[in-house]
Amino acid sequence: MRTKILLFLSAILVIAAILMDFLIIPSSTGSTAMQHNPVFYLHIPVAWVALGGFLIVFFASIAYLKTRRLFWDMVGSTAAELGLIFTTLFLLTGSIWGKAEWGVWWTWEARLTSSLVLWIIYAGYFLLRAYITAPEQRARFAAVFGIIGFVDVPIVILTLFVSRRVHPGGVAFELNEPGMIITLVTGVFAFSLLFLALMFFRLHLKEDEAKIAQLKELKREEKDA
């Protein structure tokens, strides 16, 4: 019940954040061309949430290797699922923003390339999980993969400030109007809350699936006996 309420509240906040993007930002007179684009205020929050999701994968993977509890594998895989979805949105909104501002959908600079590599890494994470059928072995290999794959996350962040050929660095820190700042903060909070709500919801589903699988295994053992 609490998860459903959280989902409802997060959905309302996301809708409010999107409305603010398209109603408040176009009226901001002091913004630059890049900051004037409403897509910017979607791009930053989904990027934040995507990278935060992979941070959860990193810590959940460490926790699994230390405790061998399958719960942490569920946490890691759930965060990776959502992280991959939000990285897809991150790349899409970045491309739309880039096309509007610089006339190109894509360029192979460090920032964009490292972000695409991040998407490929965690797509590979799920290919690995699909390939291994034994639950404990799958969890162990996925945990190692999740820890190693996280190496690309700080690289993505660093390229924001190092590589500025096309992608600007630190634009979010240059906002100078209350409306722009409030809109960005609302978007970050709304999408962060949505991520947590979806994560809790997905975890509940996985726990129910695990219980059903255990019950089926018990029935199978009883028949065999």
C-alpha positions as CSV (number, residue, x, y, z in Angstrom):
1,M,0.0,0.0,0.0
2,R,2.8,2.4,0.9
3,T,4.6,1.6,-2.4
4,K,1.4,2.4,-4.3
5,I,1.1,5.7,-2.5
6,L,4.8,6.5,-3.2
7,L,4.2,5.6,-6.9
8,F,1.2,7.9,-7.1
9,L,3.0,10.8,-5.4
10,S,6.1,10.5,-7.6
11,A,3.9,10.3,-10.7
12,I,2.2,13.6,-9.7
13,L,5.6,15.2,-9.0
14,V,7.0,14.1,-12.4
15,I,4.0,15.5,-14.2
16,A,4.4,18.8,-12.3
17,A,8.1,18.9,-13.1
18,I,7.4,18.4,-16.8
19,L,4.7,21.1,-16.8
20,M,7.2,23.5,-15.1
21,D,9.8,22.7,-17.8
22,F,7.5,23.9,-20.6
23,L,5.6,26.6,-18.7
24,I,8.2,28.4,-16.6
25,I,11.4,27.9,-18.6
26,P,10.2,29.5,-21.9
27,S,9.3,32.7,-19.9
28,S,12.8,32.9,-18.3
29,T,14.4,36.0,-19.9
30,G,17.9,35.8,-18.6
31,S,18.6,32.2,-19.6
32,T,21.1,31.2,-22.2
33,A,20.0,29.3,-25.3
34,M,21.0,26.0,-23.6
35,Q,19.3,26.8,-20.4
36,H,16.2,28.1,-22.2
37,N,15.5,24.7,-23.7
38,P,12.9,22.7,-21.6
39,V,14.6,19.4,-22.5
40,F,17.6,20.5,-20.5
41,Y,15.5,20.3,-17.3
42,L,14.5,16.7,-18.2
43,H,18.0,15.7,-19.3
44,I,19.8,16.6,-16.0
45,P,17.3,14.8,-13.7
46,V,17.3,11.5,-15.7
47,A,21.1,11.6,-15.9
48,W,21.3,12.1,-12.1
49,V,18.9,9.2,-11.5
50,A,20.6,6.9,-13.9
51,L,24.1,7.4,-12.3
52,G,22.5,7.1,-8.9
53,G,21.0,3.8,-9.9
54,F,24.4,2.4,-10.8
55,L,25.8,3.5,-7.5
56,I,23.1,1.4,-5.8
57,V,24.2,-1.5,-8.0
58,F,27.8,-1.0,-6.9
59,F,27.0,-1.1,-3.2
60,A,24.4,-3.9,-3.5
61,S,27.0,-6.0,-5.4
62,I,29.5,-5.5,-2.6
63,A,26.8,-6.4,0.0
64,Y,26.0,-9.6,-1.8
65,L,29.6,-10.7,-2.1
66,K,30.0,-10.1,1.7
67,T,26.8,-11.7,2.9
68,R,25.7,-14.0,0.0
69,R,22.1,-13.0,0.6
70,L,20.1,-13.1,-2.5
71,F,18.1,-10.1,-1.3
72,W,21.1,-7.9,-2.3
73,D,21.2,-9.5,-5.7
74,M,17.6,-8.5,-6.2
75,V,18.4,-5.0,-5.1
76,G,21.3,-4.8,-7.5
77,S,19.5,-6.2,-10.5
78,T,16.5,-4.0,-9.8
79,A,18.6,-0.9,-9.6
80,A,20.4,-2.0,-12.8
81,E,17.1,-2.4,-14.6
82,L,16.0,1.1,-13.7
83,G,19.4,2.5,-14.3
84,L,19.5,1.1,-17.8
85,I,16.0,2.6,-18.5
86,F,17.0,6.0,-17.2
87,T,20.3,5.9,-19.1
88,T,18.3,5.3,-22.3
89,L,16.2,8.4,-21.4
90,F,19.5,10.2,-20.6
91,L,20.9,9.5,-24.1
92,L,17.6,10.3,-25.9
93,T,17.0,13.6,-24.1
94,G,20.7,14.5,-24.6
95,S,20.4,13.8,-28.4
96,I,17.2,15.9,-28.6
97,W,18.9,18.7,-26.7
98,G,22.0,18.5,-28.8
99,K,20.1,18.6,-32.1
100,A,18.3,21.7,-31.0
101,E,21.4,23.5,-29.7
102,W,24.2,22.4,-32.0
103,G,22.4,20.8,-35.0
104,V,23.8,17.3,-34.5
105,W,22.1,14.2,-32.9
106,W,25.3,12.6,-31.9
107,T,29.1,13.2,-31.8
108,W,31.8,10.9,-30.6
109,E,33.2,13.1,-28.0
110,A,34.3,11.8,-24.6
111,R,31.1,12.7,-22.7
112,L,28.7,11.1,-25.1
113,T,30.9,8.1,-25.9
114,S,31.4,7.3,-22.2
115,S,27.7,7.5,-21.6
116,L,27.0,5.1,-24.5
117,V,29.6,2.8,-23.1
118,L,27.8,2.9,-19.7
119,W,24.6,1.8,-21.4
120,I,26.4,-1.0,-23.2
121,I,28.0,-2.2,-20.0
122,Y,24.8,-2.6,-18.1
123,A,23.0,-4.1,-21.2
124,G,25.9,-6.7,-21.0
125,Y,25.1,-7.1,-17.3
126,F,21.6,-8.5,-18.2
127,L,23.0,-10.6,-21.0
128,L,25.2,-12.2,-18.4
129,R,22.3,-12.8,-16.0
130,A,20.3,-14.3,-18.8
131,Y,23.1,-16.7,-19.7
132,I,23.7,-18.1,-16.2
133,T,20.8,-20.1,-14.9
134,A,22.0,-21.2,-11.4
135,P,20.8,-18.4,-9.0
136,E,23.8,-18.2,-6.7
137,Q,26.3,-18.4,-9.6
138,R,24.3,-15.8,-11.5
139,A,24.3,-13.5,-8.5
140,R,28.0,-13.9,-7.9
141,F,29.0,-13.2,-11.4
142,A,26.6,-10.3,-11.7
143,A,27.9,-8.7,-8.5
144,V,31.5,-8.8,-9.8
145,F,30.3,-7.4,-13.2
146,G,28.3,-4.7,-11.4
147,I,31.3,-3.6,-9.4
148,I,33.7,-3.5,-12.4
149,G,31.1,-1.8,-14.6
150,F,30.7,1.0,-12.1
151,V,34.2,2.2,-13.1
152,D,32.6,4.0,-16.0
153,V,30.3,6.1,-13.8
154,P,33.1,8.5,-12.5
155,I,34.5,8.7,-16.0
156,V,31.1,10.0,-17.3
157,I,31.1,12.6,-14.5
158,L,34.7,13.7,-15.1
159,T,34.2,14.1,-18.8
160,L,31.5,16.7,-18.0
161,F,34.2,19.0,-16.8
162,V,37.1,17.9,-18.9
163,S,35.6,17.5,-22.4
164,R,33.8,20.6,-23.6
165,R,34.1,20.5,-27.4
166,V,30.4,20.1,-27.9
167,H,28.8,19.1,-24.6
168,P,29.0,22.0,-22.2
169,G,30.4,21.5,-18.7
170,G,28.7,22.6,-15.6
171,V,25.8,24.4,-17.2
172,A,23.5,23.4,-14.3
173,F,25.8,25.4,-12.0
174,E,25.3,28.5,-14.1
175,L,21.5,28.9,-13.6
176,N,20.9,32.5,-12.5
177,E,17.1,32.7,-12.1
178,P,14.9,31.4,-9.3
179,G,12.5,29.8,-11.8
180,M,15.2,27.8,-13.5
181,I,16.7,26.7,-10.2
182,I,13.4,25.6,-8.7
183,T,12.4,23.8,-12.0
184,L,15.7,21.8,-12.0
185,V,15.5,21.0,-8.3
186,T,11.9,19.9,-8.7
187,G,12.8,17.7,-11.6
188,V,15.7,16.0,-9.8
189,F,13.6,15.4,-6.7
190,A,10.6,14.1,-8.7
191,F,12.6,11.6,-10.8
192,S,14.6,10.5,-7.8
193,L,11.3,9.8,-6.0
194,L,10.0,8.0,-9.0
195,F,13.1,5.8,-9.2
196,L,12.8,4.8,-5.5
197,A,9.0,4.1,-5.9
198,L,9.6,1.9,-9.0
199,M,12.5,0.2,-7.2
200,F,10.4,-0.7,-4.1
201,F,7.5,-1.9,-6.4
202,R,9.8,-4.1,-8.5
203,L,11.5,-5.5,-5.4
204,H,8.1,-6.5,-3.9
205,L,7.3,-8.3,-7.2
206,K,10.7,-10.1,-7.2
207,E,10.2,-11.2,-3.6
208,D,6.7,-12.5,-4.4
209,E,8.2,-14.4,-7.5
210,A,10.9,-15.9,-5.2
211,K,8.2,-17.1,-2.7
212,I,6.1,-18.6,-5.5
213,A,9.2,-20.4,-6.9
214,Q,10.0,-21.8,-3.4
215,L,6.4,-23.1,-3.0
216,K,6.6,-24.8,-6.4
217,E,9.9,-26.4,-5.5
218,L,8.5,-27.7,-2.2
219,K,5.5,-29.2,-4.0
220,R,7.8,-30.8,-6.5
221,E,9.9,-32.3,-3.7
222,E,6.7,-33.6,-2.0
223,K,5.6,-35.3,-5.2
224,D,9.0,-36.9,-5.7
225,A,8.9,-38.2,-2.1
